[in-house]
C-alpha cells in the first residue's frame, strides 16, 4: 500500500482489559501511518484515551450476542462503515467480530486471537477463513492449528507486548507498607471467572495468621466484583482498589504481582509485571507457563488449587525476590519487546 490506508478495528469493548490494551497500543503506534483509524465497540473506560489520540470511535451493540436479528443489524452497520469510510484494512479482535466482518470489501482482513477456547469449532473455522490470523502466543497457535484445524499458512504468532513507559506516581499505602516491613501483592485485571480471584481469596484464607505481614491490592472491576467483595469480608489484608489507568505504576510499587487465571491467551498481566521488573505468582496454565519459569522469573501454582497458591505465597519469603525481579525484566527485554511487537504488526498492515 503506497497511500496511507484507512484502518478499522472491531472489538467487543474498550474497557480496561488485555485485548483492549492491544487495540489502544496499535492505535497509538499506527495513527501517523494511517489516513484514519476507526474503532467499533460497545465503548468503555478507554474511550477518553482514544479521544486524546484523535481516534474516532463508533458505538455498536455487543458483538457477543446470540440474537440473530441483532447480529444482522450489527453486520449491516459494519458494512455501511466499511463502505462510507472507504476502509482498506479491517482488524478484528474477537471471534464474532471476524464472523461479522467476513466478506466485507476491504483490501486486507486481519484477525487477532487473544484466547484459547474449545467451543463453536465450525463457526470459528468459518469466521477465520480468509483472514490473516494472528495468535498472541504459542498456546493460542497450538489451540487453533491442532484443536480447530486452522491452516498453518493462514496464522502467524505475534506475542503480546506492553509499552513500558508510564507515569510514576507515589502511592502512600505502598510506602507505608514498606516502612512497616510488609510484603505487598498486586492483581490487575477483570474481576471475572477467567481471572480466578476467588481462588486467590481462598488461598489467603488458608494462610490464616501467616498472612499477617501480607497486603493484597486488587485493581479492576467486572461481573464478579460484588461476590468477590463478599467473599473477602473476613480478610482484613485484602483491598479492592477499582480500575486503574496506570497499572504499571501499581505493579512497580509492589513486591510481587498475581495472576491466578483459569485460562488465558498470552496474558498482558504477566508481561506488564515483567516490564517493570516485578516477579509474578501465576497459575500453571499453558499460556502462563510460556513466560513464567518457576523459581527463575516468578512462581507457578496448580491452576484452581488454593492450597498450591497458598504454598506459593509462602514461598515468597524464601526466594530471592531481587534475583527473580532481574530475571523477569530480562525475560521482557529478550522476548516481549514493544518495538518488535509494533514492527511485526506494521509488516502485516503495510506489507504487500
Residue pairs with C-beta under 8 A, 6 or more apart in sequence:
1 88
1 107
1 349
1 350
1 352
3 35
4 33
4 34
4 35
5 34
5 35
5 88
5 89
5 107
5 349
5 350
6 34
6 35
6 36
6 37
6 38
6 85
6 86
6 87
6 88
6 89
7 30
7 34
7 36
7 37
7 38
7 87
7 88
7 89
7 91
7 349
8 37
8 38
8 39
8 40
8 81
8 82
8 85
8 87
8 89
8 90
8 91
8 106
9 23
9 26
9 27
9 37
9 38
9 39
9 40
9 91
9 92
9 93
10 40
10 41
10 60
10 63
10 78
10 90
10 91
10 92
10 93
10 94
10 97
10 100
10 101
11 19
11 20
11 23
11 39
11 40
11 41
11 92
11 93
11 94
11 97
12 19
12 41
12 42
12 62
12 63
12 64
12 93
12 94
12 96
12 97
13 20
13 41
13 42
13 43
13 44
13 62
14 20
14 23
14 24
14 39
14 41
14 42
14 43
14 44
14 45
14 46
14 47
14 50
14 57
15 44
15 45
15 46
15 190
16 44
16 45
16 46
16 220
16 243
16 244
16 245
17 189
17 190
18 114
18 160
18 189
18 265
18 267
18 268
18 269
19 93
19 94
19 112
19 114
20 44
20 46
21 46
21 162
21 268
22 93
22 112
22 114
22 136
22 160
22 268
23 39
23 93
24 46
24 49
24 50
25 161
25 162
25 163
25 338
25 341
25 342
26 91
26 342
26 345
27 37
27 39
27 50
27 53
27 55
28 53
28 163
29 342
29 345
29 346
30 37
30 345
30 346
30 349
31 37
31 53
31 54
31 55
33 346
33 349
33 350
36 56
36 85
37 55
37 56
38 55
38 56
38 57
38 58
38 81
38 85
38 87
39 50
39 55
39 56
39 57
39 58
40 57
40 58
40 59
40 60
40 78
40 81
41 57
41 59
41 60
42 59
42 60
42 61
42 62
43 57
43 59
45 243
45 245
47 57
49 245
50 56
50 57
51 57
58 81
60 74
60 77
60 78
61 70
61 73
61 74
63 71
63 74
63 94
63 96
63 97
63 100
64 94
64 96
65 71
65 74
71 96
71 100
74 100
75 100
78 100
78 101
78 104
79 104
81 87
82 90
82 101
82 104
82 105
82 106
83 105
87 104
87 106
88 106
88 107
88 108
89 106
89 107
89 108
89 109
89 110
89 349
90 101
90 104
90 106
90 108
90 109
90 110
91 110
91 111
91 112
92 98
92 101
92 109
92 110
92 111
92 112
92 131
93 111
93 112
93 114
94 114
95 113
95 117
95 120
95 123
95 124
95 127
95 128
96 127
97 111
98 109
98 111
98 127
98 128
98 131
99 123
99 126
99 127
101 109
102 126
102 127
102 129
102 130
108 132
108 348
108 349
109 130
109 131
109 132
110 131
110 132
110 133
110 134
110 348
110 349
111 127
111 128
111 131
111 132
111 133
111 134
112 133
112 134
112 136
112 158
113 128
113 133
113 134
113 135
113 136
113 140
113 144
113 155
113 265
114 136
114 140
114 265
114 266
115 140
115 263
115 264
115 265
116 139
116 140
116 143
116 263
116 264
116 265
116 286
116 287
117 124
117 143
117 263
118 143
118 147
121 147
121 148
121 149
124 148
124 150
125 148
125 149
125 150
128 144
128 148
128 150
128 154
128 155
129 154
131 154
132 154
132 156
132 348
133 144
133 150
133 154
133 155
133 156
134 155
134 156
134 157
134 158
134 348
135 141
135 144
135 155
135 156
135 157
135 158
135 265
136 157
136 158
136 159
136 160
136 265
136 266
137 157
137 159
137 160
137 265
137 266
137 287
137 290
138 157
138 286
138 287
138 290
139 264
139 265
139 266
139 285
139 286
139 287
139 290
140 157
140 265
140 266
140 287
141 155
141 157
142 286
144 150
144 155
145 151
145 152
145 155
156 348
158 341
158 344
158 345
158 348
159 266
159 335
159 336
159 341
160 265
160 266
160 267
160 268
160 271
160 336
160 341
161 271
161 336
161 337
161 338
161 340
161 341
161 342
162 248
162 268
162 271
162 272
162 275
162 336
162 338
163 338
164 248
164 275
164 276
164 332
164 338
166 246
166 248
166 249
166 252
166 276
167 246
167 249
168 249
168 252
169 246
169 249
171 249
171 250
171 253
173 215
173 217
173 239
174 184
174 253
174 254
177 183
177 184
177 215
178 184
181 213
182 213
182 214
182 215
183 213
183 214
183 215
183 255
183 256
183 316
183 317
184 214
184 215
184 216
184 217
184 253
184 254
184 255
184 256
185 214
185 215
185 216
185 217
185 254
185 255
185 256
185 257
185 258
185 281
185 313
186 216
186 217
186 218
186 219
186 250
186 251
186 253
186 254
186 256
186 257
186 258
187 195
187 197
187 200
187 216
187 217
187 218
187 219
187 220
187 257
187 258
187 259
187 260
187 269
188 219
188 220
188 244
188 247
188 250
188 251
188 257
188 269
188 272
189 195
189 197
189 219
189 220
189 259
189 261
189 269
190 220
190 221
190 222
191 197
191 218
191 220
191 221
191 222
191 223
191 224
191 225
191 228
192 222
192 223
192 224
193 224
193 262
194 261
194 262
194 263
194 264
195 220
195 222
195 259
195 260
195 261
195 262
196 260
196 261
196 262
196 283
196 303
196 304
197 218
197 224
197 228
197 260
198 224
198 227
198 228
198 231
199 260
199 283
199 304
199 305
199 306
199 309
200 216
200 258
200 260
200 306
200 309
201 228
201 231
201 232
201 235
201 238
202 306
202 309
203 260
203 306
203 307
203 309
203 310
203 313
204 211
204 214
204 216
204 235
204 237
204 238
204 310
204 313
205 234
205 235
205 306
206 306
206 307
206 310
207 214
207 310
207 313
207 314
210 314
211 237
211 313
212 237
214 237
214 313
215 237
215 239
216 235
216 237
216 238
216 239
216 258
217 239
217 241
217 250
217 254
218 228
218 238
218 239
218 240
218 241
219 241
219 242
219 243
219 244
219 247
219 250
220 242
220 243
220 244
221 242
221 243
225 240
228 240
229 240
232 238
232 240
241 250
244 250
247 272
248 272
248 275
248 276
251 257
251 272
251 273
251 276
251 278
252 276
252 277
252 278
254 278
255 278
255 316
255 321
256 278
256 279
256 280
256 281
256 316
256 321
257 269
257 270
257 272
257 273
257 278
257 279
257 280
257 281
258 280
258 281
258 282
259 267
259 269
259 270
259 280
259 281
259 282
259 283
259 288
260 281
260 282
260 283
260 301
260 309
261 267
261 269
261 282
261 283
261 285
261 288
261 303
262 283
262 285
262 303
262 304
263 285
263 287
264 285
264 287
264 288
265 287
266 287
266 290
266 291
267 282
267 287
267 288
267 291
269 280
270 280
270 282
270 288
270 291
270 292
270 298
271 291
271 332
271 336
273 279
273 280
273 328
274 280
274 291
274 297
274 328
274 329
274 331
274 332
274 336
275 329
275 332
275 336
276 329
277 325
277 326
277 328
277 329
278 325
278 328
279 297
279 298
279 299
279 321
279 324
279 325
279 327
279 328
280 292
280 298
280 299
280 328
281 298
281 299
281 300
281 301
281 309
281 312
281 313
281 316
282 288
282 292
282 298
282 299
282 300
282 301
283 300
283 301
283 302
283 303
283 304
283 309
284 294
284 300
284 301
284 302
284 303
285 303
288 300
289 300
291 297
291 298
291 331
291 335
291 336
292 298
292 299
292 300
294 300
295 319
296 324
296 327
297 324
297 327
297 328
297 330
297 331
298 324
298 328
299 312
299 315
299 316
299 319
299 324
300 312
301 308
301 309
301 311
301 312
302 308
302 309
